[in-house]
């Protein structure tokens, strides 16, 4: 099974930026970011097709977040700009063999990294 390790979380002010990283021990065709805010269900954030670079974003982050990849390092990034307090959550990296927004399609998950945005 692919091992995924996230890093880059932290505490920032609203309007600031953060970049999350997700390093993988093996290959996955599709890599996604999900997040879970306190008291809420985990939700889709962004997705990238490892082979084509095709991306997809949740409406709530479109235009502010950018998902990208470094093939040589087998690492996916989530650049988060103009952060808002409602972006506060634990962010998870996940891997799948399918291009999907559904969590159930993801078989590999990282441990999560906390992002806290203060208003």
Long-range contacts (C-beta under 8 A, 24 or more apart in sequence): 1-26, 1-107, 1-108, 2-26, 2-27, 2-28, 2-95, 2-107, 2-108, 3-108, 4-93, 4-94, 4-95, 4-108, 4-109, 4-110, 5-110, 5-111, 6-91, 6-92, 6-93, 6-110, 6-111, 6-112, 6-113, 7-113, 8-113, 9-91, 9-113, 9-114, 9-115, 10-114, 10-115, 10-116, 11-116, 11-117, 11-118, 12-83, 12-115, 12-116, 12-117, 12-118, 13-117, 13-118, 14-83, 14-84, 14-85, 14-117, 14-118, 14-119, 15-82, 15-83, 16-83, 16-117, 17-79, 17-80, 17-81, 17-82, 17-83, 18-80, 18-83, 18-115, 19-77, 19-78, 19-79, 19-80, 20-77, 20-78, 20-80, 20-91, 20-93, 20-113, 20-115, 21-75, 21-76, 21-77, 22-75, 22-76, 22-77, 22-78, 22-93, 22-110, 23-73, 23-74, 23-75, 24-74, 24-75, 24-76, 24-95, 24-108, 25-74, 26-74, 27-74, 28-95, 28-96, 28-97, 28-108, 29-96, 29-97, 29-98, 29-99, 30-95, 30-96, 30-97, 30-98, 30-99, 30-100, 31-67, 31-69, 31-76, 31-93, 31-94, 31-95, 31-96, 32-93, 32-94, 32-95, 32-96, 32-101, 32-106, 33-67, 33-76, 33-78, 33-91, 33-92, 33-93, 33-94, 34-91, 34-92, 34-94, 34-103, 34-106, 35-87, 35-89, 35-90, 35-91, 35-92, 35-115, 36-89, 36-90, 36-92, 36-112, 37-86, 37-88, 37-89, 38-88, 38-89, 40-89, 42-92, 42-103, 44-101, 44-102, 44-103, 45-78, 45-91, 46-78, 47-99, 47-100, 47-101, 48-76, 49-99, 54-99, 56-99, 56-101, 60-86, 61-87, 80-115, 83-115, 83-117, 84-117, 85-117, 85-118, 85-119, 86-117, 87-115, 87-117, 88-115, 88-116, 88-117, 89-114, 89-115, 90-114, 90-115, 91-115
